[in-house]
Amino acid sequence: MSKTTTMITIPEEFQIKDLLNQDNYLVNGELKKWEGQTSAVFSTISSTEEYAPTILGSIPFMGEKEGLEAVEAADLAYNNGQGLWPTMRVKDRIKCMSSFVRQMETTREEVVKYLMWEIGKSLGDSQKEFDRTVEYIYDTIEDYKKLDRDSAKFIKSQGVNAMVRRGPLGVVLCLGPYNYPLNETFALLIPALIMGNTVVFKPAKHGVLLISPLLEAFRNSFPAGVINIVYGRGREVASPIMKSGKVAVLALIGNSKSAIALQDQHPNKNRLRLILGLEAKNPAIILADADLDLAIQECISGTLSFNGQRCTALKILYVHEDIVEEFNKRYAAKVDALVFGNPWEKGVSLTPLPEKGKPAYIQELIDDAVSKGAKVINEKGGEHSPNYIFPAVLYPINKEMRVYNEEQFGPVVPILSFKDIQEPLNDMAESNYGQQVSLFGKDIKTIAPLIDTLVNLVCRVNLNSSCQRGPDIYPFTGRKDSAVGTLSIHDALRSFSIRTFVASKDNDYNNQILQSLLNSDESNFITTDYIL
């Protein structure tokens, strides 16, 4: 007799009723039909009581031909800076972007559903990611207007008149991360586009189908070839794009090994601008006088929000030896109290891991640490289920352990104690990474010199709060191997552009020509239009 499969109860609005077989891709303004090989897209979330991954649909498995087709379309649309998009008036590019974001807003329900199923992000965090991305686009539009208003004038110095603006760089290859497949991808994509660049975009390995509802909005909003969207593995698709030599900017949030491999394939690396968000091993330093209630709550959020799958997550905790016993006891209890469940369930803090191999990897880190003297200090630490491993709090950690050296990007929390503050400072100085730090304490005589040192080791010091990216008006970057370039609403517009200007000697002949240009409205560059 065959076994009966019992379905679990899933709210109607979050059910996967039909498979989403993504069978087209966007190139040169056309949604082209894909009839080649496909890759199945699975969720590690089970739809049945007896665990089994859920198939969500499929995506095209593309290769060199499609990669080159996309980059050639982008290159043609840029046309050595002569294309419609790079020479378009700022106000007209803004109209295109405004049209896109309005269409995007209508897809919220579907995109949020796929965020939950594809990467296991909770309902609240999935909604927040969508809403924050929409807000980011509107804020970028407003900041671009201000940038243009500030540039809509002539300046004069030493007998030379000049109009200085920011111009596009060329073709951008955009590769986003799986943990924020909408928000962080669009933090690259949107400023790249609005500044007049043309783009080839390949979605991340997880969080691919959630782009599908947006394809028509992209096609409808931008001129042909301005945005091209392809699918497949980076090795098959992104590599030939880089080898073509037509990419001016590599915009990638992900792994440094991937970034280095792609850079090395460009035939003219000196022409390649890099905008990279890479690994981090952000520490928390909990001083002896820290407010323990506050520090523990912030460290829970910092280490385990979205299961620790964030570059800004706290990935190692340094606790002063005078308070480490109390901190560990209370922190471990708080971790064990976190609720695991499916993303749409109320009160859920921990959700299924999107990478099926991640629980085994986390177990390797736990086993290695335990074999070298660490203990799992929370009762549930390391408990397995088919798509999860419960967060393990490890203490004491030493430098011989893998979990000290590797960016775990998942639910395991290493804790070290320290006596002298120079210990964590030296560790941070020796680290390959330098994104952020969280500092917990209150004595300003202790905190002040620490801040003065920490700002030279990382790019953001979070006082009595967990590490994070936002608000998006603040710069997001890192030192050493953690980042190249700066992202924020303000900075990203500058990262994806270059200062360029028209200059002429201040004499009657030239000034008459400039005045005629301004009066005629013939030039999209030389204009003093004020965009409200």
Rosetta blueprint (number, residue, H / E / L):
1 M L
2 S L
3 K L
4 T L
5 T L
6 T L
7 M E
8 I L
9 T L
10 I L
11 P L
12 E H
13 E H
14 F H
15 Q L
16 I L
17 K L
18 D L
19 L L
20 L E
21 N E
22 Q L
23 D L
24 N E
25 Y E
26 L E
27 V E
28 N L
29 G L
30 E E
31 L E
32 K E
33 K E
34 W L
35 E L
36 G L
37 Q L
38 T E
39 S E
40 A E
41 V E
42 F E
43 S E
44 T E
45 I E
46 S E
47 S L
48 T E
49 E L
50 E L
51 Y L
52 A L
53 P E
54 T E
55 I E
56 L E
57 G E
58 S E
59 I E
60 P E
61 F L
62 M L
63 G L
64 E H
65 K H
66 E H
67 G H
68 L H
69 E H
70 A H
71 V H
72 E H
73 A H
74 A H
75 D H
76 L H
77 A H
78 Y H
79 N H
80 N H
81 G H
82 Q L
83 G L
84 L H
85 W H
86 P H
87 T H
88 M L
89 R L
90 V H
91 K H
92 D H
93 R H
94 I H
95 K H
96 C H
97 M H
98 S H
99 S H
100 F H
101 V H
102 R H
103 Q H
104 M H
105 E H
106 T L
107 T L
108 R H
109 E H
110 E H
111 V H
112 V H
113 K H
114 Y H
115 L H
116 M H
117 W H
118 E H
119 I H
120 G L
121 K L
122 S L
123 L H
124 G H
125 D H
126 S H
127 Q H
128 K H
129 E H
130 F H
131 D H
132 R H
133 T H
134 V H
135 E H
136 Y H
137 I H
138 Y H
139 D H
140 T H
141 I H
142 E H
143 D H
144 Y H
145 K H
146 K H
147 L H
148 D H
149 R H
150 D H
151 S H
152 A L
153 K L
154 F L
155 I E
156 K E
157 S E
158 Q L
159 G L
160 V E
161 N E
162 A E
163 M E
164 V E
165 R E
166 R E
167 G E
168 P L
169 L L
170 G L
171 V E
172 V E
173 L E
174 C E
175 L E
176 G L
177 P L
178 Y L
179 N L
180 Y L
181 P L
182 L L
183 N H
184 E H
185 T H
186 F H
187 A H
188 L H
189 L H
190 I H
191 P H
192 A H
193 L H
194 I H
195 M L
196 G L
197 N L
198 T E
199 V E
200 V E
201 F E
202 K E
203 P L
204 A L
205 K L
206 H L
207 G L
208 V L
209 L H
210 L H
211 I H
212 S H
213 P H
214 L H
215 L H
216 E H
217 A H
218 F H
219 R H
220 N H
221 S H
222 F L
223 P L
224 A L
225 G L
226 V L
227 I E
228 N E
229 I E
230 V L
231 Y L
232 G L
233 R L
234 G H
235 R H
236 E H
237 V H
238 A H
239 S H
240 P H
241 I H
242 M H
243 K H
244 S L
245 G L
246 K L
247 V L
248 A L
249 V E
250 L E
251 A E
252 L E
253 I E
254 G L
255 N L
256 S H
257 K H
258 S H
259 A H
260 I H
261 A H
262 L H
263 Q H
264 D H
265 Q L
266 H L
267 P L
268 N L
269 K H
270 N H
271 R H
272 L L
273 R E
274 L E
275 I E
276 L E
277 G E
278 L L
279 E L
280 A L
281 K L
282 N E
283 P E
284 A E
285 I E
286 I E
287 L L
288 A L
289 D L
290 A L
291 D L
292 L H
293 D H
294 L H
295 A H
296 I H
297 Q H
298 E H
299 C H
300 I H
301 S H
302 G H
303 T H
304 L H
305 S H
306 F H
307 N H
308 G H
309 Q L
310 R L
311 C L
312 T L
313 A L
314 L E
315 K E
316 I E
317 L E
318 Y E
319 V E
320 H E
321 E L
322 D L
323 I L
324 V H
325 E H
326 E H
327 F H
328 N H
329 K H
330 R H
331 Y H
332 A H
333 A H
334 K H
335 V H
336 D H
337 A L
338 L L
339 V L
340 F E
341 G L
342 N L
343 P L
344 W L
345 E L
346 K L
347 G L
348 V L
349 S L
350 L E
351 T L
352 P L
353 L L
354 P L
355 E L
356 K L
357 G L
358 K H
359 P H
360 A H
361 Y H
362 I H
363 Q H
364 E H
365 L H
366 I H
367 D H
368 D H
369 A H
370 V H
371 S H
372 K L
373 G L
374 A L
375 K E
376 V E
377 I L
378 N L
379 E L
380 K L
381 G L
382 G L
383 E L
384 H E
385 S E
386 P L
387 N L
388 Y E
389 I E
390 F L
391 P L
392 A E
393 V E
394 L E
395 Y E
396 P L
397 I L
398 N L
399 K L
400 E L
401 M L
402 R H
403 V H
404 Y H
405 N H
406 E L
407 E L
408 Q L
409 F L
410 G L
411 P L
412 V E
413 V E
414 P E
415 I E
416 L E
417 S E
418 F E
419 K L
420 D L
421 I L
422 Q H
423 E H
424 P H
425 L H
426 N H
427 D H
428 M H
429 A H
430 E H
431 S L
432 N L
433 Y E
434 G E
435 Q L
436 Q E
437 V E
438 S E
439 L E
440 F E
441 G L
442 K L
443 D L
444 I H
445 K H
446 T H
447 I H
448 A H
449 P H
450 L H
451 I H
452 D H
453 T H
454 L H
455 V L
456 N L
457 L L
458 V L
459 C L
460 R E
461 V E
462 N E
463 L E
464 N L
465 S L
466 S L
467 C L
468 Q L
469 R L
470 G L
471 P L
472 D L
473 I L
474 Y L
475 P L
476 F E
477 T L
478 G L
479 R E
480 K E
481 D L
482 S L
483 A E
484 V E
485 G L
486 T L
487 L E
488 S L
489 I H
490 H H
491 D H
492 A H
493 L H
494 R H
495 S H
496 F L
497 S L
498 I E
499 R E
500 T E
501 F E
502 V E
503 A E
504 S E
505 K E
506 D L
507 N L
508 D H
509 Y H
510 N H
511 N H
512 Q H
513 I H
514 L H
515 Q H
516 S H
517 L H
518 L H
519 N H
520 S H
521 D L
522 E L
523 S L
524 N L
525 F L
526 I L
527 T L
528 T L
529 D L
530 Y L
531 I L
532 L L
